[in-house]
């Protein structure tokens, strides 16, 4: 599977009605709209790891400009 095929698969699933509901839930659960900071540095790292997965998924469904071939 090429990177573009994988991106298309993410977009197909996550841009569906159910996918949008799931992404909204993940954003609320995993600190997209809230700070990850905790007094415990391990907890901060854990929360940041959770957040990075959701950010990755958001990045996969973003439209990218076409690559210019020179």
Biopython code that builds the backbone (N, CA, C, O; Angstrom):
import numpy as np
from Bio.PDB.StructureBuilder import StructureBuilder

atoms = [
    (1, "UNK", "N", (0.853, -1.182, 0.000)),
    (1, "UNK", "CA", (0.000, 0.000, 0.000)),
    (1, "UNK", "C", (0.891, 1.234, 0.000)),
    (1, "UNK", "O", (1.815, 1.346, 0.805)),
    (2, "UNK", "N", (0.609, 2.142, -0.894)),
    (2, "UNK", "CA", (1.394, 3.369, -0.978)),
    (2, "UNK", "C", (0.932, 4.346, 0.098)),
    (2, "UNK", "O", (-0.157, 4.192, 0.650)),
    (3, "UNK", "N", (1.754, 5.350, 0.399)),
    (3, "UNK", "CA", (1.328, 6.370, 1.372)),
    (3, "UNK", "C", (0.025, 7.065, 0.955)),
    (3, "UNK", "O", (-0.802, 7.389, 1.808)),
    (4, "UNK", "N", (-0.158, 7.289, -0.325)),
    (4, "UNK", "CA", (-1.393, 7.949, -0.781)),
    (4, "UNK", "C", (-2.595, 7.024, -0.639)),
    (4, "UNK", "O", (-3.696, 7.484, -0.337)),
    (5, "UNK", "N", (-2.394, 5.717, -0.854)),
    (5, "UNK", "CA", (-3.487, 4.761, -0.630)),
    (5, "UNK", "C", (-3.887, 4.749, 0.841)),
    (5, "UNK", "O", (-5.073, 4.713, 1.169)),
    (6, "UNK", "N", (-2.896, 4.781, 1.722)),
    (6, "UNK", "CA", (-3.166, 4.790, 3.146)),
    (6, "UNK", "C", (-3.915, 6.058, 3.550)),
    (6, "UNK", "O", (-4.872, 6.005, 4.321)),
    (7, "UNK", "N", (-3.471, 7.192, 3.022)),
    (7, "UNK", "CA", (-4.146, 8.471, 3.297)),
    (7, "UNK", "C", (-5.597, 8.411, 2.813)),
    (7, "UNK", "O", (-6.500, 8.884, 3.504)),
    (8, "UNK", "N", (-5.823, 7.836, 1.639)),
    (8, "UNK", "CA", (-7.184, 7.707, 1.106)),
    (8, "UNK", "C", (-8.048, 6.835, 2.006)),
    (8, "UNK", "O", (-9.227, 7.127, 2.205)),
    (9, "UNK", "N", (-7.474, 5.770, 2.551)),
    (9, "UNK", "CA", (-8.220, 4.895, 3.455)),
    (9, "UNK", "C", (-8.612, 5.645, 4.727)),
    (9, "UNK", "O", (-9.747, 5.531, 5.191)),
    (10, "UNK", "N", (-7.675, 6.413, 5.293)),
    (10, "UNK", "CA", (-7.998, 7.229, 6.467)),
    (10, "UNK", "C", (-9.129, 8.195, 6.143)),
    (10, "UNK", "O", (-10.089, 8.305, 6.906)),
    (11, "UNK", "N", (-9.021, 8.894, 5.017)),
    (11, "UNK", "CA", (-10.031, 9.874, 4.638)),
    (11, "UNK", "C", (-11.393, 9.205, 4.454)),
    (11, "UNK", "O", (-12.411, 9.736, 4.897)),
    (12, "UNK", "N", (-11.411, 8.048, 3.803)),
    (12, "UNK", "CA", (-12.671, 7.344, 3.549)),
    (12, "UNK", "C", (-13.382, 7.024, 4.857)),
    (12, "UNK", "O", (-14.585, 7.253, 4.982)),
    (13, "UNK", "N", (-12.655, 6.503, 5.819)),
    (13, "UNK", "CA", (-13.249, 6.107, 7.095)),
    (13, "UNK", "C", (-13.569, 7.319, 7.967)),
    (13, "UNK", "O", (-14.683, 7.441, 8.476)),
    (14, "UNK", "N", (-12.604, 8.209, 8.140)),
    (14, "UNK", "CA", (-12.760, 9.279, 9.123)),
    (14, "UNK", "C", (-13.623, 10.439, 8.638)),
    (14, "UNK", "O", (-14.081, 11.242, 9.451)),
    (15, "UNK", "N", (-13.851, 10.543, 7.339)),
    (15, "UNK", "CA", (-14.723, 11.602, 6.844)),
    (15, "UNK", "C", (-16.158, 11.130, 6.656)),
    (15, "UNK", "O", (-17.011, 11.898, 6.210)),
    (16, "UNK", "N", (-16.431, 9.868, 6.995)),
    (16, "UNK", "CA", (-17.819, 9.388, 6.983)),
    (16, "UNK", "C", (-18.535, 9.989, 8.189)),
    (16, "UNK", "O", (-17.897, 10.567, 9.069)),
    (17, "UNK", "N", (-19.858, 9.853, 8.231)),
    (17, "UNK", "CA", (-20.617, 10.385, 9.376)),
    (17, "UNK", "C", (-20.142, 9.752, 10.676)),
    (17, "UNK", "O", (-19.910, 10.456, 11.659)),
    (18, "UNK", "N", (-19.997, 8.433, 10.690)),
    (18, "UNK", "CA", (-19.532, 7.756, 11.902)),
    (18, "UNK", "C", (-18.100, 8.156, 12.232)),
    (18, "UNK", "O", (-17.763, 8.341, 13.401)),
    (19, "UNK", "N", (-17.263, 8.291, 11.226)),
    (19, "UNK", "CA", (-15.878, 8.691, 11.445)),
    (19, "UNK", "C", (-15.770, 10.057, 12.083)),
    (19, "UNK", "O", (-14.921, 10.280, 12.945)),
    (20, "UNK", "N", (-16.626, 10.973, 11.665)),
    (20, "UNK", "CA", (-16.617, 12.310, 12.257)),
    (20, "UNK", "C", (-17.022, 12.264, 13.726)),
    (20, "UNK", "O", (-16.470, 12.998, 14.546)),
    (21, "UNK", "N", (-17.978, 11.412, 14.061)),
    (21, "UNK", "CA", (-18.397, 11.250, 15.459)),
    (21, "UNK", "C", (-17.232, 10.687, 16.275)),
    (21, "UNK", "O", (-16.956, 11.153, 17.380)),
    (22, "UNK", "N", (-16.561, 9.696, 15.727)),
    (22, "UNK", "CA", (-15.425, 9.080, 16.415)),
    (22, "UNK", "C", (-14.304, 10.094, 16.613)),
    (22, "UNK", "O", (-13.745, 10.183, 17.706)),
    (23, "UNK", "N", (-13.968, 10.860, 15.578)),
    (23, "UNK", "CA", (-12.892, 11.851, 15.702)),
    (23, "UNK", "C", (-13.235, 12.895, 16.757)),
    (23, "UNK", "O", (-12.369, 13.302, 17.531)),
    (24, "UNK", "N", (-14.475, 13.326, 16.792)),
    (24, "UNK", "CA", (-14.886, 14.306, 17.806)),
    (24, "UNK", "C", (-14.712, 13.724, 19.209)),
    (24, "UNK", "O", (-14.236, 14.410, 20.113)),
    (25, "UNK", "N", (-15.097, 12.468, 19.385)),
    (25, "UNK", "CA", (-14.933, 11.818, 20.681)),
    (25, "UNK", "C", (-13.451, 11.699, 21.047)),
    (25, "UNK", "O", (-13.070, 11.987, 22.182)),
    (26, "UNK", "N", (-12.620, 11.281, 20.103)),
    (26, "UNK", "CA", (-11.185, 11.146, 20.366)),
    (26, "UNK", "C", (-10.561, 12.489, 20.736)),
    (26, "UNK", "O", (-9.725, 12.562, 21.636)),
    (27, "UNK", "N", (-10.966, 13.545, 20.046)),
    (27, "UNK", "CA", (-10.442, 14.880, 20.348)),
    (27, "UNK", "C", (-10.787, 15.295, 21.775)),
    (27, "UNK", "O", (-9.969, 15.913, 22.456)),
    (28, "UNK", "N", (-11.981, 14.964, 22.228)),
    (28, "UNK", "CA", (-12.385, 15.314, 23.593)),
    (28, "UNK", "C", (-11.675, 14.453, 24.631)),
    (28, "UNK", "O", (-11.284, 14.954, 25.685)),
    (29, "UNK", "N", (-11.506, 13.190, 24.351)),
    (29, "UNK", "CA", (-10.892, 12.265, 25.310)),
    (29, "UNK", "C", (-9.385, 12.433, 25.441)),
    (29, "UNK", "O", (-8.821, 12.238, 26.517)),
    (30, "UNK", "N", (-8.743, 12.794, 24.344)),
    (30, "UNK", "CA", (-7.284, 12.720, 24.309)),
    (30, "UNK", "C", (-6.600, 14.068, 24.127)),
    (30, "UNK", "O", (-5.602, 14.183, 23.415)),
    (31, "UNK", "N", (-7.153, 15.083, 24.782)),
    (31, "UNK", "CA", (-6.458, 16.343, 25.048)),
    (31, "UNK", "C", (-6.145, 17.201, 23.828)),
    (31, "UNK", "O", (-5.129, 17.897, 23.808)),
    (32, "UNK", "N", (-6.997, 17.161, 22.820)),
    (32, "UNK", "CA", (-6.779, 18.046, 21.676)),
    (32, "UNK", "C", (-7.183, 19.475, 22.041)),
    (32, "UNK", "O", (-6.562, 20.435, 21.584)),
    (33, "UNK", "N", (-8.206, 19.611, 22.850)),
    (33, "UNK", "CA", (-8.713, 20.935, 23.214)),
    (33, "UNK", "C", (-8.449, 21.270, 24.680)),
    (33, "UNK", "O", (-9.103, 22.142, 25.252)),
    (34, "UNK", "N", (-7.493, 20.577, 25.281)),
    (34, "UNK", "CA", (-7.181, 20.797, 26.695)),
    (34, "UNK", "C", (-5.682, 20.600, 26.896)),
    (34, "UNK", "O", (-5.038, 19.906, 26.109)),
    (35, "UNK", "N", (-5.130, 21.195, 27.925)),
    (35, "UNK", "CA", (-3.702, 21.026, 28.180)),
    (35, "UNK", "C", (-3.361, 19.583, 28.551)),
    (35, "UNK", "O", (-4.176, 18.874, 29.140)),
    (36, "UNK", "N", (-2.159, 19.164, 28.203)),
    (36, "UNK", "CA", (-1.692, 17.831, 28.577)),
    (36, "UNK", "C", (-0.897, 17.870, 29.871)),
    (36, "UNK", "O", (-0.542, 16.820, 30.406)),
    (37, "UNK", "N", (-0.613, 19.055, 30.382)),
    (37, "UNK", "CA", (0.247, 19.202, 31.555)),
    (37, "UNK", "C", (-0.353, 18.545, 32.793)),
    (37, "UNK", "O", (-1.558, 18.618, 33.038)),
    (38, "UNK", "N", (0.517, 17.904, 33.563)),
    (38, "UNK", "CA", (0.184, 17.355, 34.872)),
    (38, "UNK", "C", (1.402, 17.590, 35.760)),
    (38, "UNK", "O", (2.510, 17.761, 35.251)),
    (39, "UNK", "N", (1.215, 17.602, 37.062)),
    (39, "UNK", "CA", (2.359, 17.729, 37.964)),
    (39, "UNK", "C", (3.270, 16.507, 37.897)),
    (39, "UNK", "O", (4.446, 16.575, 38.256)),
    (40, "UNK", "N", (2.718, 15.401, 37.438)),
    (40, "UNK", "CA", (3.489, 14.165, 37.258)),
    (40, "UNK", "C", (4.029, 14.139, 35.826)),
    (40, "UNK", "O", (3.239, 14.055, 34.886)),
    (41, "UNK", "N", (5.348, 14.207, 35.631)),
    (41, "UNK", "CA", (5.888, 14.242, 34.275)),
    (41, "UNK", "C", (5.554, 12.991, 33.459)),
    (41, "UNK", "O", (5.452, 13.062, 32.234)),
    (42, "UNK", "N", (5.386, 11.861, 34.121)),
    (42, "UNK", "CA", (5.008, 10.642, 33.401)),
    (42, "UNK", "C", (3.590, 10.749, 32.849)),
    (42, "UNK", "O", (3.309, 10.303, 31.736)),
    (43, "UNK", "N", (2.708, 11.343, 33.638)),
    (43, "UNK", "CA", (1.334, 11.553, 33.189)),
    (43, "UNK", "C", (1.298, 12.544, 32.029)),
    (43, "UNK", "O", (0.544, 12.355, 31.075)),
    (44, "UNK", "N", (2.103, 13.592, 32.107)),
    (44, "UNK", "CA", (2.181, 14.555, 31.007)),
    (44, "UNK", "C", (2.637, 13.861, 29.731)),
    (44, "UNK", "O", (2.061, 14.080, 28.665)),
    (45, "UNK", "N", (3.658, 13.032, 29.830)),
    (45, "UNK", "CA", (4.166, 12.310, 28.659)),
    (45, "UNK", "C", (3.099, 11.360, 28.110)),
    (45, "UNK", "O", (2.925, 11.257, 26.896)),
    (46, "UNK", "N", (2.394, 10.677, 28.990)),
    (46, "UNK", "CA", (1.338, 9.760, 28.575)),
    (46, "UNK", "C", (0.243, 10.502, 27.815)),
    (46, "UNK", "O", (-0.184, 10.071, 26.744)),
    (47, "UNK", "N", (-0.206, 11.620, 28.379)),
    (47, "UNK", "CA", (-1.258, 12.413, 27.737)),
    (47, "UNK", "C", (-0.794, 12.953, 26.386)),
    (47, "UNK", "O", (-1.559, 12.972, 25.421)),
    (48, "UNK", "N", (0.460, 13.389, 26.324)),
    (48, "UNK", "CA", (0.990, 13.905, 25.064)),
    (48, "UNK", "C", (1.047, 12.803, 24.019)),
    (48, "UNK", "O", (0.812, 13.057, 22.837)),
    (49, "UNK", "N", (1.356, 11.584, 24.439)),
    (49, "UNK", "CA", (1.354, 10.450, 23.518)),
    (49, "UNK", "C", (-0.041, 10.174, 22.979)),
    (49, "UNK", "O", (-0.202, 9.907, 21.788)),
    (50, "UNK", "N", (-1.046, 10.234, 23.837)),
    (50, "UNK", "CA", (-2.424, 10.056, 23.390)),
    (50, "UNK", "C", (-2.785, 11.128, 22.372)),
    (50, "UNK", "O", (-3.372, 10.846, 21.328)),
    (51, "UNK", "N", (-2.425, 12.349, 22.695)),
    (51, "UNK", "CA", (-2.746, 13.485, 21.829)),
    (51, "UNK", "C", (-2.081, 13.346, 20.468)),
    (51, "UNK", "O", (-2.678, 13.683, 19.446)),
    (52, "UNK", "N", (-0.852, 12.854, 20.450)),
    (52, "UNK", "CA", (-0.121, 12.753, 19.181)),
    (52, "UNK", "C", (-0.785, 11.781, 18.214)),
    (52, "UNK", "O", (-0.696, 11.970, 17.001)),
    (53, "UNK", "N", (-1.447, 10.749, 18.721)),
    (53, "UNK", "CA", (-2.146, 9.807, 17.843)),
    (53, "UNK", "C", (-3.310, 10.510, 17.140)),
    (53, "UNK", "O", (-3.509, 10.331, 15.938)),
    (54, "UNK", "N", (-4.070, 11.300, 17.879)),
    (54, "UNK", "CA", (-5.199, 12.015, 17.282)),
    (54, "UNK", "C", (-4.695, 13.054, 16.284)),
    (54, "UNK", "O", (-5.285, 13.231, 15.218)),
    (55, "UNK", "N", (-3.617, 13.735, 16.621)),
    (55, "UNK", "CA", (-3.038, 14.703, 15.678)),
    (55, "UNK", "C", (-2.585, 14.017, 14.395)),
    (55, "UNK", "O", (-2.756, 14.561, 13.304)),
    (56, "UNK", "N", (-2.009, 12.824, 14.521)),
    (56, "UNK", "CA", (-1.606, 12.062, 13.337)),
    (56, "UNK", "C", (-2.826, 11.761, 12.466)),
    (56, "UNK", "O", (-2.789, 11.938, 11.249)),
    (57, "UNK", "N", (-3.900, 11.306, 13.099)),
    (57, "UNK", "CA", (-5.112, 10.976, 12.343)),
    (57, "UNK", "C", (-5.679, 12.217, 11.654)),
    (57, "UNK", "O", (-6.116, 12.142, 10.506)),
    (58, "UNK", "N", (-5.674, 13.355, 12.346)),
    (58, "UNK", "CA", (-6.139, 14.600, 11.734)),
    (58, "UNK", "C", (-5.266, 14.967, 10.535)),
    (58, "UNK", "O", (-5.767, 15.423, 9.507)),
    (59, "UNK", "N", (-3.972, 14.766, 10.676)),
    (59, "UNK", "CA", (-3.053, 15.088, 9.584)),
    (59, "UNK", "C", (-3.291, 14.187, 8.373)),
    (59, "UNK", "O", (-3.153, 14.630, 7.233)),
    (60, "UNK", "N", (-3.641, 12.950, 8.612)),
    (60, "UNK", "CA", (-3.863, 12.016, 7.507)),
    (60, "UNK", "C", (-5.069, 12.392, 6.658)),
    (60, "UNK", "O", (-5.115, 12.056, 5.475)),
    (61, "UNK", "N", (-6.043, 13.080, 7.235)),
    (61, "UNK", "CA", (-7.245, 13.419, 6.460)),
    (61, "UNK", "C", (-7.204, 14.837, 5.878)),
    (61, "UNK", "O", (-8.114, 15.237, 5.153)),
    (62, "UNK", "N", (-6.153, 15.588, 6.194)),
    (62, "UNK", "CA", (-6.026, 16.923, 5.618)),
    (62, "UNK", "C", (-5.683, 16.814, 4.141)),
    (62, "UNK", "O", (-4.932, 15.933, 3.724)),
    (63, "UNK", "N", (-6.244, 17.720, 3.363)),
    (63, "UNK", "CA", (-5.878, 17.792, 1.949)),
    (63, "UNK", "C", (-4.483, 18.364, 1.832)),
    (63, "UNK", "O", (-4.117, 19.306, 2.536)),
    (64, "UNK", "N", (-3.730, 17.796, 0.956)),
    (64, "UNK", "CA", (-2.375, 18.257, 0.720)),
    (64, "UNK", "C", (-2.268, 18.826, -0.679)),
    (64, "UNK", "O", (-2.879, 18.298, -1.609)),
    (65, "UNK", "N", (-1.507, 19.888, -0.846)),
    (65, "UNK", "CA", (-1.327, 20.419, -2.192)),
    (65, "UNK", "C", (-0.570, 19.391, -3.054)),
    (65, "UNK", "O", (0.264, 18.645, -2.541)),
    (66, "UNK", "N", (-0.856, 19.356, -4.327)),
    (66, "UNK", "CA", (-0.151, 18.406, -5.192)),
    (66, "UNK", "C", (1.350, 18.691, -5.219)),
    (66, "UNK", "O", (1.775, 19.842, -5.124)),
    (67, "UNK", "N", (2.127, 17.652, -5.345)),
    (67, "UNK", "CA", (3.584, 17.786, -5.424)),
    (67, "UNK", "C", (3.944, 18.239, -6.841)),
    (67, "UNK", "O", (3.530, 17.631, -7.827)),
    (68, "UNK", "N", (4.715, 19.307, -6.917)),
    (68, "UNK", "CA", (5.136, 19.827, -8.226)),
    (68, "UNK", "C", (6.360, 19.052, -8.689)),
    (68, "UNK", "O", (7.356, 18.949, -7.972)),
    (69, "UNK", "N", (6.271, 18.523, -9.868)),
    (69, "UNK", "CA", (7.428, 17.832, -10.439)),
    (69, "UNK", "C", (8.187, 18.825, -11.318)),
    (69, "UNK", "O", (7.606, 19.544, -12.131)),
    (70, "UNK", "N", (9.485, 18.836, -11.128)),
    (70, "UNK", "CA", (10.302, 19.794, -11.872)),
    (70, "UNK", "C", (11.116, 19.080, -12.918)),
    (70, "UNK", "O", (11.872, 19.716, -13.653)),
]
sb = StructureBuilder()
sb.init_structure("model")
sb.init_model(0)
sb.init_chain("A")
sb.init_seg("    ")
for serial, (resi, resn, name, xyz) in enumerate(atoms, 1):
    if name == "N":
        sb.init_residue(resn, " ", resi, " ")
    sb.init_atom(name, np.array(xyz, "f"), 0.0, 1.0, " ", f" {name:<3s}", serial, name[0])
structure = sb.get_structure()
